């Protein structure tokens, strides 16, 4: 069982960047798959990307390739998501999520953060 | 990325009904599929993984089946707490994708 606590809400200008954090506690950080999922207003869940800390290599949805960076700091058990060149379409609730490792697969998620609201507005 | 298509988008049903939601993958994903329940203001909750394995603590009225490209989530007897939006998610590759969701409404 892993508890995930995310950073607070953000308001950003179009064209800027946002970095959201997700601190894990309760179990070994490195032995889980960690991902970011977002939900825009009135829309469904959207998988953005993820990684397995012990393997270090992140994977991203094609839609976000080149615009998102996901990293993990194993010393602090914290996952980060950095999204650049923000537009109003990036206004959403961003969740971190974790689940059992499936090597070579994105995994399924049995623990979720509380969500971080990012608003992009001029 | 693999595309996931759910049907229907909206489903109206009554307490006690048996309901089925379908999820189709754009390519063979074997049984690498999970189902989630999502309620407003809460984080998603996994119900089923590996297409048919019930997550611990999830009521047995939920069941999943399928393999390859076609999958179903069945709720055998709807309870008031089950009205929510349901999503499938494939994890066949290292890039996951969700279906667009099925909103289960009270008739």
Interface residues (C-beta under 8 A of the other chain):
Chain A: X35 X37 X44 X45 X46 X47 X49 X50 X59 X60 X61 X62 X63 X95 X97 X99 X102 X104 X105 X106 X107 X108 X109 X110 X112 X113 X114 X115
Chain B: X1 X32 X34 X36 X38 X43 X44 X46 X49 X55 X85 X87 X89 X91 X92 X93 X94 X95 X96 X97 X98 X99 X100 X101
